[in-house]
């Protein structure tokens, strides 16, 4: 029998705004000919970048002064969060984050102060306001993709017009959770977007040492997902890829895996020192691709931004973040009730008694195991000799 090709595929790479702020005018159009992003929208998104970069700087200083336990900076990756978050519908679509998507979370209704509370060790930072379709920040690598798949399946079963986007890094695609979630999501054709922020490093392991595949995007091909690679520092490309994926999912077109090529300009977290494994030359080369720099160049070239506006935006961001940080740092201390009140939708009677009396009323108070004693008294465990 002749040998034939069983399968062929290719991965497209999308870039619309380059590092010099030059826009591909053709790609920057919607199907109806209107701008993909209006000038007003790009201005808004850029100001969000400025604000989130300021939060990063403040959080870093708070950690170094002992007021946060640790913190993962988002700087360098803001276009991924903002472009994708802006493409998703607030109040309709679900965001299932990792821990480097602050800008998207704020855009969809999470209070900024929650992030600072969370990294200060206060679990009240994980309380999502009513009506906000976001899950709490996920620290274990990859677990959130399974949650996103379950939420997306629920939306499909309930016939809701909701799409779920979940975020993760390149290292997470080496976890079993990624493959299990991707397989289930594609088999059941759920309305989900898997958004990989490929920042080139899985903590201290470079991408080329943790996977043999040339791209992350191609991993989705094995499961039948729609796959694309985009310039993750290009807010236009990220927005377009996510918008296309969202509409495809809404129309029953299945799962999309988006690989956004980006770079974390800071350490993995404040507990890390990236100088031990990354060269200064590598970091410097990526600084020129900073999404803030290229977006600002785009705006300046169109006469929409200048140094005066930049200074004003930075001053507004500084004042706002200072207020948010002050409120978070002076948040009233939690009561012991907190560990009970948010564990179940309806608190069980046993836990209610523990909360109200601050005493344990369970079997652990009786080493003879009261439940078994009752069964023995009824002859259930009587000697059968």
C-alpha positions in Angstrom: 0.0 0.0 0.0 1.3 3.5 -0.8 2.4 5.8 2.0 0.1 8.7 2.4 0.1 11.8 4.6 -2.3 11.3 7.6 -2.2 14.9 8.9 -0.7 18.2 8.1 -1.0 21.6 9.8 0.5 25.0 10.2 0.5 27.6 13.0 -0.1 31.2 12.0 1.7 34.1 13.7 -0.2 37.3 14.1 1.4 40.7 14.6 -0.3 44.1 13.9 1.7 46.7 15.9 5.4 46.3 15.8 7.9 47.4 18.4 8.4 50.7 16.7 4.7 51.6 16.9 4.1 50.9 13.2 0.6 49.6 12.5 -0.4 47.2 9.8 -3.4 49.2 8.6 -5.0 46.2 6.8 -4.9 43.8 9.7 -6.1 46.6 12.0 -9.5 46.5 10.5 -12.6 44.6 11.6 -14.5 42.6 9.0 -16.9 45.5 8.4 -14.0 47.9 7.7 -14.2 49.7 11.0 -11.0 50.1 13.1 -10.2 47.1 15.2 -9.5 49.4 18.1 -10.5 53.1 18.0 -8.1 55.8 19.2 -10.2 56.3 22.3 -9.9 52.6 23.1 -6.2 52.5 22.7 -5.8 55.6 24.9 -7.9 53.9 27.5 -5.9 50.7 27.4 -2.6 52.6 27.5 -3.7 54.5 30.6 -4.6 51.1 32.2 -1.1 49.9 31.4 0.4 53.0 33.2 -1.8 52.3 36.2 -1.0 48.6 36.4 2.7 49.3 36.0 2.4 51.7 38.9 0.7 49.0 41.0 3.6 46.7 40.2 6.1 49.2 41.5 4.2 49.9 44.7 3.6 46.2 45.4 7.3 45.5 44.9 8.2 48.1 47.4 5.6 46.9 49.9 7.1 43.4 49.7 10.6 44.6 50.2 9.5 46.5 53.2 7.8 43.4 54.7 4.2 44.4 54.1 3.5 41.7 51.5 4.7 38.2 51.6 5.6 37.9 48.0 4.4 39.3 44.7 4.7 38.4 41.0 5.2 41.5 38.9 3.1 41.8 35.7 5.4 44.3 34.0 6.2 43.5 30.4 3.0 41.3 30.0 0.3 44.0 30.3 -0.8 43.8 26.6 -1.6 40.1 27.1 -4.0 40.8 29.9 -5.5 44.1 28.5 -5.9 43.0 24.9 -7.6 39.7 25.9 -9.6 41.1 28.8 -10.9 43.9 26.6 -12.1 41.3 24.0 -14.1 39.4 26.6 -17.6 40.7 27.7 -17.8 42.0 31.2 -20.5 40.3 33.2 -21.1 37.7 30.5 -17.8 35.9 29.9 -15.7 34.2 32.6 -12.1 34.9 33.4 -10.1 32.1 35.1 -6.7 33.6 35.9 -3.3 32.4 37.0 -1.4 35.3 38.8 -0.1 37.6 36.1 -3.4 39.0 34.6 -4.1 41.9 37.0 -5.1 44.3 34.3 -7.8 41.9 32.9 -9.1 41.2 36.4 -9.5 44.9 37.2 -11.2 45.5 33.9 -13.8 42.9 34.7 -14.6 44.1 38.2 -12.1 42.8 40.7 -11.2 45.6 43.1 -7.5 46.5 42.9 -7.1 46.3 46.6 -8.0 42.6 46.5 -4.7 41.7 44.8 -2.7 43.5 47.5 -4.7 41.8 50.3 -4.2 38.4 48.6 -0.4 38.7 48.5 -0.4 40.0 52.0 -1.8 36.6 53.1 -5.4 37.9 53.7 -7.7 35.4 52.0 -10.4 38.1 51.8 -8.6 39.2 48.8 -10.0 36.1 47.1 -13.6 37.2 47.7 -15.1 38.0 44.3 -17.8 40.7 44.3 -21.3 39.5 43.4 -21.9 39.4 39.6 -18.2 39.5 38.8 -17.4 36.5 36.6 -13.8 35.8 37.8 -12.4 33.0 39.8 -9.7 33.6 42.5 -6.0 33.9 41.7 -4.6 30.4 41.2 -1.1 29.7 42.5 -0.7 25.9 41.8 0.6 25.6 38.2 -2.1 24.5 35.8 -5.0 23.6 38.0 -7.1 26.5 36.9 -7.4 25.1 33.4 -9.4 22.2 34.7 -11.7 24.7 36.5 -12.1 26.7 33.4 -13.1 23.6 31.4 -15.7 22.7 33.9 -17.2 26.2 34.0 -17.3 26.2 30.1 -19.0 22.9 30.1 -21.6 24.2 32.5 -22.2 27.2 30.3 -22.8 24.9 27.4 -25.2 22.6 29.3 -27.1 25.6 30.6 -27.1 27.1 27.1 -25.6 30.4 28.3 -24.1 32.9 26.0 -20.8 32.8 27.9 -17.3 32.1 26.9 -14.5 31.2 29.4 -10.9 32.3 29.0 -8.2 30.8 31.2 -4.6 32.1 31.5 -1.4 30.2 32.2 2.3 30.3 31.4 4.4 28.2 29.0 5.6 26.1 31.9 2.0 25.1 32.7 1.7 23.3 29.3 4.2 20.8 30.6 1.8 19.8 33.4 -0.7 17.0 33.0 -3.5 19.4 33.9 -3.1 21.2 30.7 -3.5 18.1 28.6 -6.4 16.7 30.6 -8.2 20.1 30.4 -7.5 20.5 26.7 -8.6 17.0 25.9 -11.9 17.3 27.8 -12.6 20.8 26.4 -12.2 19.7 22.8 -14.0 16.4 23.1 -17.0 18.2 24.6 -16.6 21.2 22.4 -16.9 23.7 25.2 -16.8 27.5 24.7 -13.3 28.0 26.1 -10.1 29.9 25.2 -6.8 28.7 26.5 -4.5 31.7 26.7 -0.8 30.9 27.2 1.4 33.8 28.2 4.7 32.4 26.8 7.2 34.6 28.7 10.0 32.3 27.8 10.8 31.1 31.3 9.1 28.5 33.6 10.6 30.2 36.6 14.3 29.5 35.9 13.8 26.9 33.1 14.0 28.3 29.6 11.3 27.3 27.1 13.7 25.3 24.9 14.7 23.1 27.8 11.2 22.2 29.0 9.6 21.3 25.6 10.9 20.0 22.3 8.0 21.5 20.3 8.8 24.6 18.3 5.8 26.4 19.5 3.4 26.1 22.4 0.4 26.6 20.1 1.0 23.4 18.2 0.3 21.4 21.3 -3.4 22.2 20.9 -3.4 20.6 17.4 -3.2 17.1 19.0 -6.5 17.7 20.6 -8.3 19.3 17.6 -8.2 22.9 19.0 -7.9 26.0 16.9 -4.4 27.3 17.4 -2.6 30.6 16.8 0.6 32.3 17.9 0.5 36.1 18.4 2.9 38.9 19.4 1.9 39.1 23.1 3.3 42.6 23.4 1.0 43.8 20.6 -2.3 44.9 22.1 -4.0 44.9 18.6 -2.9 41.3 17.8 -3.9 40.0 21.3 -7.3 41.7 21.0 -8.0 40.4 17.5 -7.0 36.8 18.3 -9.1 36.8 21.5 -12.1 38.4 19.8 -11.9 35.9 16.9 -11.6 33.0 19.4 -14.5 34.3 21.5 -16.9 34.6 18.5 -15.8 31.2 17.3 -16.6 29.6 20.7 -20.0 31.4 20.8 -20.9 29.9 17.5 -20.0 26.4 18.5 -16.7 26.5 16.7 -14.8 25.0 19.6 -11.7 25.6 21.7 -8.9 28.0 20.8 -5.4 27.9 22.1 -3.7 31.3 21.9 0.1 31.4 22.4 1.1 35.0 23.2 4.8 35.6 22.8 5.9 38.0 25.6 8.5 38.4 28.3 8.4 39.1 32.0 10.7 42.1 32.6 10.9 41.4 36.3 11.7 38.3 38.4 9.3 35.4 38.5 8.2 36.7 41.9 9.9 38.7 44.6 11.2 35.4 46.0 13.3 35.0 42.8 16.5 36.5 41.4 16.4 36.2 37.6 19.9 37.5 37.3 21.1 34.0 38.3 19.8 32.5 35.1 19.0 35.3 32.6 21.6 37.4 30.9 21.4 41.2 31.0 21.6 41.3 27.2 18.5 39.1 26.9 16.5 41.3 29.3 17.7 44.5 27.6 16.6 43.2 24.1 13.1 42.6 25.4 12.9 46.0 27.1 12.8 47.4 23.6 9.6 45.3 22.9 7.9 46.5 26.1 4.1 46.8 25.3 4.0 50.2 27.0 6.7 51.6 24.8 5.3 50.5 21.5 1.7 51.5 22.4 3.0 55.0 23.5 4.9 55.3 20.2 1.8 54.4 18.3 -0.2 57.1 20.1 2.5 59.7 19.8 2.8 59.1 16.0 -0.9 60.0 15.7 -0.6 63.1 17.9 -2.7 61.5 20.6 0.0 61.5 23.3 2.9 63.6 24.5 5.2 64.0 27.5 2.7 66.3 29.3 0.0 63.7 29.0 2.4 61.0 30.1 3.3 63.0 33.3 -0.4 63.6 34.0 -1.3 59.9 33.6 1.6 58.9 35.9 0.5 61.4 38.5 -3.1 60.1 38.4 -1.9 56.5 38.6 0.4 57.3 41.5 -2.4 59.0 43.5 -4.9 56.2 42.8 -2.6 53.3 43.7 -1.4 55.1 46.8 -5.0 55.4 48.0 -5.7 51.7 47.2 -2.5 50.6 48.9 -3.3 52.6 52.0 -6.8 51.1 52.2 -5.5 47.6 51.8 -2.7 48.0 54.4 -5.2 49.4 56.9 -7.9 46.9 56.2 -9.5 45.7 59.5 -8.1 42.5 60.8 -10.2 39.4 60.1 -12.2 37.8 62.8 -12.2 34.0 63.5 -15.6 33.9 61.9 -14.1 34.4 58.5 -12.6 30.9 58.3 -16.2 29.5 58.7 -18.4 32.0 56.9 -17.0 31.6 53.4 -16.3 27.8 53.4 -19.8 26.7 52.4 -22.8 28.5 50.8 -24.8 27.3 53.8 -22.7 26.6 56.9 -23.3 23.1 58.4 -24.6 23.0 62.0 -21.4 21.4 63.3 -19.3 24.2 61.9 -21.8 26.8 63.1 -21.3 25.5 66.7 -17.6 25.6 66.3 -17.7 29.2 65.1 -20.1 30.4 67.8 -18.4 28.6 70.7 -14.8 28.5 69.5 -14.8 24.9 70.6 -14.5 21.7 68.6 -17.6 19.5 69.0 -16.6 16.7 66.6 -15.4 13.2 67.1 -11.9 14.4 67.5 -12.8 15.3 71.0 -13.5 11.6 71.8 -10.6 9.2 71.2 -13.0 6.3 71.7 -15.0 7.4 68.6 -18.5 7.9 69.8 -20.1 6.8 66.6 -18.5 3.4 66.8 -19.5 3.0 70.4 -23.1 3.4 69.5 -22.9 0.7 66.9 -21.1 -1.6 69.3 -23.9 -1.1 71.9 -26.4 -2.2 69.3 -24.5 -5.5 68.8 -23.4 -4.7 65.3 -19.8 -5.6 66.2 -20.6 -8.4 68.7 -18.2 -11.3 68.9 -19.4 -13.9 66.4 -17.6 -16.9 68.0 
